C-alpha cells in the first residue's frame, strides 16, 4: 500500500511539472519582483534579495506572492471543477495536478525571495537534485519538519562547511533520500484521500467547482505560509539554528553525530554568531550584516 502511495505521489509530481506555468526563471522573477527597488541588478541576481532587504521586507514580499498565486490557483481550480475542465493524465484529477503545480511554482518563487539558487539549468531543464529539492519544499508545505531542516543544511554554505568531514555525495544520500522517501509516503497518503474527496465533488457540476476552489484556497495558503516560515529561517542562520536542525534530523533517524561536525581554526561560526547578536541589538543594519556575513563565508 505504501509503495502504491509513493508511486501515485511521484506521478502527480511528474504531471504537475508538465504544466506550462510551472517553470520560474530565477533571474526574471527577481528582476520583476525587486528590480525597481535596487540599484545593482547583477548583484541582486548573483547574491540574492537578502543582500538588499531585511527579513521583514522579504517576508512581506513572500506574503504578496502567496496571496497572488493562491487566488489564481483557486480560480483555476473552480474552472476545472466544471464540466469540460482541462484534463491531465487520465488517472489524475485536473485540479489536483494544477493544485500541486501551483504549489511547486510557489515553492520556487518563495525560495528565490529568500536567496536560494535557481532550480533550472541554462537549457531550461530540471536536474534530479533540483527535482529532489522541490520535493523537499513540498514536504515542508505538507508539514514534514525534517524536510525544512534538510533544505537549510543542504543549501547553507556555513552548514555544509561544518559538515565537511562527510563527502558531498554521502551527505546528500544521508539527508536527501530518507526524508524524500518519507515525504513521498505522506504525500501519497494525502493524495489518496484528496483524490476521493475531489472526485466526489465533481459529481455535482457547478457546486463541485465551488468545492474544488474552496478546498484549494484553504489548503494552499497555509501550506505556502509554512514554506515561507521555514525557508525564511535561512536568512540569519546561526550555529544555534544549525545545531537545532541537526537535532531535528537525528530525531527523524537521519543520524549526524557530533564527530561529523567540524569547526575550523578561524572559528567562523562564532564570528557569525557575533554578527547575529549585533544585528539583533540593532548595532548593525541588515545590509551590513549580509555584507560582513558574505565576507566571512567567502573565506571558507
N, C-alpha and C positions, 0 to 999 in steps of 0.2 A: 504493500500500500504506500509506504514511504517513498519507494522508488518511483511509483506512478505519479506521486505528488511532485517530486523533483523534476520528472520528465515534463509534466504539464507546466511547471514554473519556467523551465528553460524554453519551452515552446512559446509561451507568452512573451518572454523577454525578446526572443528572436523575431517574433511577429511585430512586436511593438517597435523594434529598431528599424523596421522597414517603412514606417510611416514617414511621409515627406517632411514633416516639421521637426523631426527628431534631432537632426544634426545641428549643433550650435557651434559655430566657429568662435573660438575664444577672443581673438583679436577684434573681429567685427562686433561682437557683443560688448566688449569693454569700451570700444570707441563710441558706440551708440549710447551706452549707459553713462559713461563718465567723461567722454571726450571734451565736452564743453566746459567741464569743471577743472581740468588740469592743463598745465602749460607745457607738458612734456609727454606727448602721446607715446613715443617709443619707450620711455621709462615705464609708463602705465602698462604697456604690453609685456615688456621684459620682466618687470618686477612685481606687478600686480597692484590693485587698488589700495591695498593695505598700507602702501608707502605714502599715499596721499590723504587717506581718510581715517578717521577714528573708528574704533569698533562700533560705537553707537551709530555713526553715519552709515557704516556698511550694513548694520542690522536694519536700518530704515530702508536702504536700497533693496535689501533682500525681501523685506515685507511687501514692498511695492511690486516686485517681480512675482512674488507668490500670489498676491491678490489678482493681478492681471491674468496670470495663467490659470488660476482656479476658475475665474469667470469664463474664460474661453473654453476650458475643458468641460465645464458644467453645461454650457450651451450646446457644445458638440455632442455631449452625452444625451441630452434631451432629443436632439435631432436623430441620433442613431437608435433611440428607443421607439421611433415612429416607424410605421410600415414603409419599406423602401429605403431604410437607413443603410449606410455603406456597410460592406462586409469584408472581413479579413479571412483568415483560414476558416474553413467550414466548421471546425470543432471549437473555435474561439469566438464568443460573442463580440461584436464590433466595439461596443462601448467599453468592454474590459480591455481590449487591445489599446484603444485610444487613451483610456484612463492611465494605464501604465506607461504608454508612450509619453503622455504629458508629465508623468512622474519622473521619467528619465530625462526629459527635456528640462524640467525644473531643476533636477539634481545637477545638471551641467551648469546652468545659469547661477545657481546658488554657490556652487564650488568656485566658479570663476570670480564671483564677487569677493570671496574670501581668500583669493590668491592662489588657488590650486591650478595645476597645469592643464594644458589643452588635452582633450580626450582623443582628438582625431589627428591622424598623420597628415603630412603635406599632400598626400594623394587622396585625402578625404576618407581614409579607411579607419576603422576602429580596431585597434590591436587587441589581442587576447587579454593582456594586462589591463588595458583601458576598459574592456568589457567587464572584467572581474571587479574593477573599481566601481563601475556603475552598479553592479550587483551589490557591492558593499554599501553604496549610497542608498540603494533600495532597502537594504537590510536596516539601515539607520531609520529610514522612514517607517519601517514596519515595527520598530521598537526593539531591534536586536542591539543591545548596549555594546556588546563586544565588537560589532561592526564599526561603530564610531571610533572606538579605541584603536582598532586596526588601521582605519583610514588615517588617523592622525599620526600614528607611529610610522607607517609606510610612506607618508608624504612629507614628514618633517625632517629636515636635514639634521637638526640637533638630536632627535631621537635615533635616527639611523647611525649617526656618529657614535652615540653612546652604546649602540649595539654592534659596533664594528668587529667584535670578536666572531660574530656569526656571518658567514658568507652570504652575499645578497640572495643567491638562489635558495639557500637553505632558509633564510629569513622569510622570503616570500612563501615558500612551501609551508613553513611552520605556522605562519599567521594567516595567509590568504585562504588556503584550501579548507581547513577545518571550519572556519567561520562562513565561508561561501556555501559549504555543504549545509550548514545549519540554516543559513538564510534561505536557501532554495527549498529546504524541507518545510520551513514555516510559511514561506510564500506559497508553496504548492497547496498546503492545507487551507490557507486563506482563500486561494483561488477556487478550490473545490466548493467551498461554501458560497463564495461570491457568484460563481457561475450559476449555481442553482437559484440563488436569490434574484439575480438579474434576469435569468431565463424565465422565471415565473412572472416577473413584472411585464415582460413583453407580450404576454397573452392578453393584456388589456391595453390596446393600442395607444391612445393618447395619454391615459393615466400612466401607462407603462413608461412613456417617455419622461413624464414628470418625476416618476420614482427614480429612474436612472439618473437624471440630472441632479436631484436632491441627494441621492446616495453619493454621487460623485463629489459634490460640493462639501458635504460634511466629512468625507473621508480624506480628500486630497489636501485640504488646508492644514489640518493638524499634522499630517504626515510631512508636509513641506516645512512647517514650523519646527518640527523635531529635527529635521536635517539642518536647518538654519542654525539652531542652537548648538548642535554637535560640531558642525564644521567651523562655526564661529569661535570655538574654543582654541582653534589653532592659531589665532591672531597673536595673542600674548602668551604663547605656550612656554611653560616653565618646567624646571626639574620636577617640581611637585606634581604638575599635571602629567608628566611623563611617567612618574612612579605610580600615579593613580591608574593610568591606562594599562600599565604592566600588571597591576593588581586585578583589573577587570579581566584581562586576558587569562591570567592564571586561574581566576575563579571559574572561567569557562573551559578550563583544562587545556588552554593553549599555553603551555608552561615555558616561561622565560625566567631563569634563575638569576640571582644577583651576580653570579660568576660570568654571566653573559653580558653584563653591563660594564662598560669600561669608561672611566672618566679620565681624560688626558691630562698631561702635565700642566697645561696652561689653565686648567680649571675653568674652561669657558662656560660651563653650565652655571657656575656660581656667578660669573660675570653677568649672565643673562638674568639670573635671579635678582641681582642688584639693580639692573636696569628696570626690571618689572616693578620693584619696590619704588624706584624713583618716579616711574610713571603713575603708579597708584597714588603717590603722595603729591602728584601734580608739580613735581620739581622739573620734569622734562615733558615736552609735548609728545603726542602720538607720532608725529613725523620724526622728531629727534630720536624717539625710541626705535622706530623702524630703521632709521639710518645707522644707528650705533649697533643694533642687533645684526644688521646685514654685514657691517664691518667685522664683527666678531665671527660670524658664521663663515664669511669668505676666507678667513684664515685657516679653516679646517682642512 
